[in-house]
Amino acid sequence: MPAASARKRIVLLGATGSIGENALRVLAAHRDRLELVGIAARANHGRLAEIARQFGVRHVGIFENGALAEARANLAAFPEGAHLYGGLNGLIDLAQLPEADMVLVAVVGTAGLRPALAALAAHKDLALASKEILVLAGKFVMAAARAGGVRLMPVDSEHNAVFQCLEGHTASAVRRIVLTASGGAFRELPLAALGRVTPEDALKHPNWSMGPKITVDSATLANKGLELIEAQWLFGLRPDQCQAVLHPQSIVHCLVQFTDGTMLAQLSPPSMTFPIQHALLYPDRMPGVAAPLDLDRLFSLDFRPVDEKRYPCLSLARSAMMAGGVAPAVFNAANEVAVTAFLAGRVPFLAIPELIDDTLQVTSNFEPADLDAVLEADIAARQTTQSRIANIKP
């Protein structure tokens, strides 16, 4: 960790996505405390060049080879002396930058797993916004964090909220955590109409502005299933201690119930700047970049149980969490493939849980001995789901 008077130096993987853009707002507002020293994205080298110039960043990673070649041909767009890193190895190198204190992993899907482990091995604090990493390899990531003696800060709004509510409490004092879910784009739609919804419909989230994959996951509640699995690893909980509830306003981000029956809740407006700032500046508190809750304005807080007939993905995720082994990784892989196919118009919305269920049913579960075994299960699950997509009419 840097000295108290020094700025905390941040590497941001996934700088051009929705989490990345919100992180940039926080970084820009707190330049006296935070310094951006490395950035990466999948392909948007034009935006990366803008960010590099704005923040004076000279370590820039581009995952896709074609975009990397284009960026190298236009190196003048980057600050003088900029170094471009390519592919997965480039992300790993960025995660291990000697001058970095913390790495914020905000890449979509499982591409951030190796960089996250590299950061931990290099004794960097890790701010984690990619829930798939813990779903895929929770026991390995948490073991690496312990071995590295570093802090793992959750950036998901729900997990960051749990972190704040649990601070100062022992694990034995916790009865359960309850993550809140908005319900996504179709929470009020009649069940009979779900078979006719389009990708454009699914991307109209009522509360949050997010990337397409997570927005669809919000409509299916697969995201909440992934978050429950992630919470189990982050906070050392049993599966039965991790629950979800619908909360349409997205103001309460978690409820933590203790053994004495009392509950703590964390509240903030639906802006990712709040959990990102908490993770980057922890343990300090500073003025936020988004407006806080206005208690002079009338608003209500509603909670209701999750209807798993409307959201079967949540039930499938809970079953995978209870099964353990590679089942959570299989759930995640099948969901990623199914959502990609839905967004491309290849399968209907209701095929997403069907594809996940089919893949879980035909996949033999086992306890992985190492990370390679998990990655092999991930690849096999993706291939299984892809093979079933060919038999589904859009």
SULPEVEN-V429375 format. One record per residue. N is the residue number from 0. RES is the residue in three letters. D_CENTER is the distance of its C-alpha to the mean C-alpha in Angstrom with 2 decimals. Layout:
N:RES:D_CENTER / N:RES:D_CENTER
This chain:
0:MET:23.84 / 1:PRO:25.84 / 2:ALA:29.00 / 3:ALA:28.92 / 4:SER:30.58 / 5:ALA:28.37 / 6:ARG:25.36 / 7:LYS:22.06 / 8:ARG:21.26 / 9:ILE:17.75 / 10:VAL:16.41 / 11:LEU:13.67 / 12:LEU:12.16 / 13:GLY:11.02 / 14:ALA:13.58 / 15:THR:14.57 / 16:GLY:11.52 / 17:SER:10.92 / 18:ILE:8.76 / 19:GLY:11.42 / 20:GLU:14.22 / 21:ASN:13.50 / 22:ALA:13.36 / 23:LEU:16.65 / 24:ARG:18.15 / 25:VAL:17.65 / 26:LEU:19.02 / 27:ALA:21.91 / 28:ALA:22.82 / 29:HIS:23.03 / 30:ARG:24.69 / 31:ASP:27.04 / 32:ARG:24.37 / 33:LEU:21.67 / 34:GLU:22.44 / 35:LEU:20.32 / 36:VAL:21.72 / 37:GLY:19.54 / 38:ILE:17.36 / 39:ALA:16.20 / 40:ALA:15.24 / 41:ARG:15.91 / 42:ALA:19.19 / 43:ASN:19.77 / 44:HIS:22.28 / 45:GLY:24.08 / 46:ARG:21.31 / 47:LEU:20.68 / 48:ALA:24.40 / 49:GLU:24.35 / 50:ILE:21.68 / 51:ALA:23.64 / 52:ARG:26.81 / 53:GLN:25.49 / 54:PHE:24.21 / 55:GLY:26.63 / 56:VAL:24.14 / 57:ARG:25.95 / 58:HIS:23.32 / 59:VAL:21.54 / 60:GLY:19.66 / 61:ILE:19.75 / 62:PHE:18.40 / 63:GLU:20.78 / 64:ASN:24.42 / 65:GLY:26.00 / 66:ALA:24.11 / 67:LEU:24.84 / 68:ALA:28.51 / 69:GLU:28.60 / 70:ALA:27.19 / 71:ARG:29.76 / 72:ALA:32.44 / 73:ASN:31.50 / 74:LEU:30.99 / 75:ALA:33.04 / 76:ALA:30.16 / 77:PHE:28.39 / 78:PRO:29.83 / 79:GLU:32.84 / 80:GLY:32.08 / 81:ALA:28.54 / 82:HIS:27.41 / 83:LEU:25.28 / 84:TYR:23.21 / 85:GLY:22.66 / 86:GLY:20.55 / 87:LEU:18.50 / 88:ASN:21.19 / 89:GLY:20.81 / 90:LEU:17.15 / 91:ILE:18.36 / 92:ASP:21.26 / 93:LEU:19.27 / 94:ALA:17.14 / 95:GLN:20.59 / 96:LEU:22.37 / 97:PRO:25.11 / 98:GLU:24.95 / 99:ALA:21.25 / 100:ASP:20.45 / 101:MET:16.64 / 102:VAL:13.99 / 103:LEU:10.79 / 104:VAL:8.47 / 105:ALA:6.67 / 106:VAL:7.94 / 107:VAL:7.31 / 108:GLY:8.08 / 109:THR:9.95 / 110:ALA:11.76 / 111:GLY:10.21 / 112:LEU:11.62 / 113:ARG:15.12 / 114:PRO:14.50 / 115:ALA:12.51 / 116:LEU:15.53 / 117:ALA:17.89 / 118:ALA:16.80 / 119:LEU:17.38 / 120:ALA:20.63 / 121:ALA:21.71 / 122:HIS:21.28 / 123:LYS:18.68 / 124:ASP:16.54 / 125:LEU:12.82 / 126:ALA:10.27 / 127:LEU:6.85 / 128:ALA:3.79 / 129:SER:2.88 / 130:LYS:3.63 / 131:GLU:6.47 / 132:ILE:8.06 / 133:LEU:9.29 / 134:VAL:10.10 / 135:LEU:12.09 / 136:ALA:13.71 / 137:GLY:13.22 / 138:LYS:16.89 / 139:PHE:17.21 / 140:VAL:14.43 / 141:MET:15.79 / 142:ALA:19.27 / 143:ALA:18.67 / 144:ALA:17.53 / 145:ARG:20.68 / 146:ALA:22.83 / 147:GLY:21.82 / 148:GLY:22.47 / 149:VAL:19.48 / 150:ARG:17.05 / 151:LEU:13.37 / 152:MET:11.92 / 153:PRO:8.84 / 154:VAL:7.43 / 155:ASP:5.87 / 156:SER:9.35 / 157:GLU:10.40 / 158:HIS:9.89 / 159:ASN:11.29 / 160:ALA:14.00 / 161:VAL:14.84 / 162:PHE:15.15 / 163:GLN:17.55 / 164:CYS:19.49 / 165:LEU:19.97 / 166:GLU:21.23 / 167:GLY:24.87 / 168:HIS:24.83 / 169:THR:25.37 / 170:ALA:23.47 / 171:SER:26.78 / 172:ALA:26.88 / 173:VAL:23.85 / 174:ARG:24.76 / 175:ARG:21.44 / 176:ILE:18.23 / 177:VAL:17.56 / 178:LEU:14.29 / 179:THR:15.20 / 180:ALA:14.50 / 181:SER:16.05 / 182:GLY:17.22 / 183:GLY:16.31 / 184:ALA:19.02 / 185:PHE:21.41 / 186:ARG:21.65 / 187:GLU:25.32 / 188:LEU:26.31 / 189:PRO:28.99 / 190:LEU:27.90 / 191:ALA:30.62 / 192:ALA:29.10 / 193:LEU:25.72 / 194:GLY:27.44 / 195:ARG:28.27 / 196:VAL:25.07 / 197:THR:23.97 / 198:PRO:20.78 / 199:GLU:21.95 / 200:ASP:22.24 / 201:ALA:18.75 / 202:LEU:17.30 / 203:LYS:19.23 / 204:HIS:16.82 / 205:PRO:19.11 / 206:ASN:17.07 / 207:TRP:13.98 / 208:SER:13.92 / 209:MET:10.88 / 210:GLY:10.85 / 211:PRO:12.94 / 212:LYS:10.86 / 213:ILE:8.47 / 214:THR:11.79 / 215:VAL:13.64 / 216:ASP:11.32 / 217:SER:12.12 / 218:ALA:15.72 / 219:THR:15.86 / 220:LEU:13.84 / 221:ALA:12.20 / 222:ASN:8.86 / 223:LYS:10.80 / 224:GLY:12.13 / 225:LEU:9.02 / 226:GLU:8.31 / 227:LEU:11.98 / 228:ILE:11.93 / 229:GLU:9.35 / 230:ALA:11.62 / 231:GLN:14.59 / 232:TRP:13.85 / 233:LEU:12.78 / 234:PHE:15.87 / 235:GLY:18.27 / 236:LEU:18.89 / 237:ARG:20.64 / 238:PRO:19.19 / 239:ASP:21.79 / 240:GLN:20.59 / 241:CYS:17.21 / 242:GLN:17.87 / 243:ALA:16.78 / 244:VAL:18.94 / 245:LEU:19.17 / 246:HIS:19.43 / 247:PRO:20.09 / 248:GLN:20.25 / 249:SER:16.67 / 250:ILE:18.47 / 251:VAL:18.27 / 252:HIS:14.71 / 253:CYS:15.95 / 254:LEU:19.34 / 255:VAL:20.44 / 256:GLN:23.79 / 257:PHE:26.03 / 258:THR:28.90 / 259:ASP:31.42 / 260:GLY:29.95 / 261:THR:28.69 / 262:MET:25.26 / 263:LEU:23.22 / 264:ALA:20.84 / 265:GLN:18.71 / 266:LEU:19.31 / 267:SER:18.33 / 268:PRO:18.33 / 269:PRO:15.39 / 270:SER:14.43 / 271:MET:11.29 / 272:THR:13.99 / 273:PHE:14.80 / 274:PRO:11.89 / 275:ILE:11.59 / 276:GLN:15.35 / 277:HIS:15.56 / 278:ALA:13.44 / 279:LEU:15.43 / 280:LEU:18.76 / 281:TYR:18.72 / 282:PRO:21.28 / 283:ASP:22.86 / 284:ARG:22.69 / 285:MET:23.65 / 286:PRO:24.17 / 287:GLY:21.10 / 288:VAL:20.82 / 289:ALA:20.44 / 290:ALA:23.16 / 291:PRO:22.96 / 292:LEU:23.99 / 293:ASP:27.59 / 294:LEU:29.49 / 295:ASP:32.57 / 296:ARG:31.03 / 297:LEU:31.34 / 298:PHE:28.20 / 299:SER:27.51 / 300:LEU:24.83 / 301:ASP:24.83 / 302:PHE:23.43 / 303:ARG:24.18 / 304:PRO:23.49 / 305:VAL:21.27 / 306:ASP:23.63 / 307:GLU:22.50 / 308:LYS:25.04 / 309:ARG:23.03 / 310:TYR:19.66 / 311:PRO:20.58 / 312:CYS:17.11 / 313:LEU:16.44 / 314:SER:19.66 / 315:LEU:18.89 / 316:ALA:15.65 / 317:ARG:17.76 / 318:SER:20.47 / 319:ALA:18.34 / 320:MET:17.18 / 321:MET:20.87 / 322:ALA:22.02 / 323:GLY:19.91 / 324:GLY:20.72 / 325:VAL:18.98 / 326:ALA:18.68 / 327:PRO:14.94 / 328:ALA:14.50 / 329:VAL:17.03 / 330:PHE:15.37 / 331:ASN:12.14 / 332:ALA:14.47 / 333:ALA:16.77 / 334:ASN:14.30 / 335:GLU:13.04 / 336:VAL:16.77 / 337:ALA:17.90 / 338:VAL:15.64 / 339:THR:16.75 / 340:ALA:20.27 / 341:PHE:20.11 / 342:LEU:19.01 / 343:ALA:21.87 / 344:GLY:24.28 / 345:ARG:25.09 / 346:VAL:24.40 / 347:PRO:24.55 / 348:PHE:21.81 / 349:LEU:23.28 / 350:ALA:23.21 / 351:ILE:19.46 / 352:PRO:20.01 / 353:GLU:23.33 / 354:LEU:21.94 / 355:ILE:19.39 / 356:ASP:22.29 / 357:ASP:24.69 / 358:THR:22.60 / 359:LEU:22.08 / 360:GLN:25.79 / 361:VAL:27.10 / 362:THR:24.93 / 363:SER:26.53 / 364:ASN:24.32 / 365:PHE:24.90 / 366:GLU:23.74 / 367:PRO:22.63 / 368:ALA:24.70 / 369:ASP:22.61 / 370:LEU:19.58 / 371:ASP:21.74 / 372:ALA:22.41 / 373:VAL:18.77 / 374:LEU:18.40 / 375:GLU:21.68 / 376:ALA:20.61 / 377:ASP:17.53 / 378:ILE:20.01 / 379:ALA:22.57 / 380:ALA:20.36 / 381:ARG:19.46 / 382:GLN:23.18 / 383:THR:24.15 / 384:THR:22.05 / 385:GLN:23.37 / 386:SER:26.88 / 387:ARG:26.64 / 388:ILE:25.48 / 389:ALA:28.89 / 390:ASN:30.61 / 391:ILE:28.87 / 392:LYS:30.43 / 393:PRO:28.25
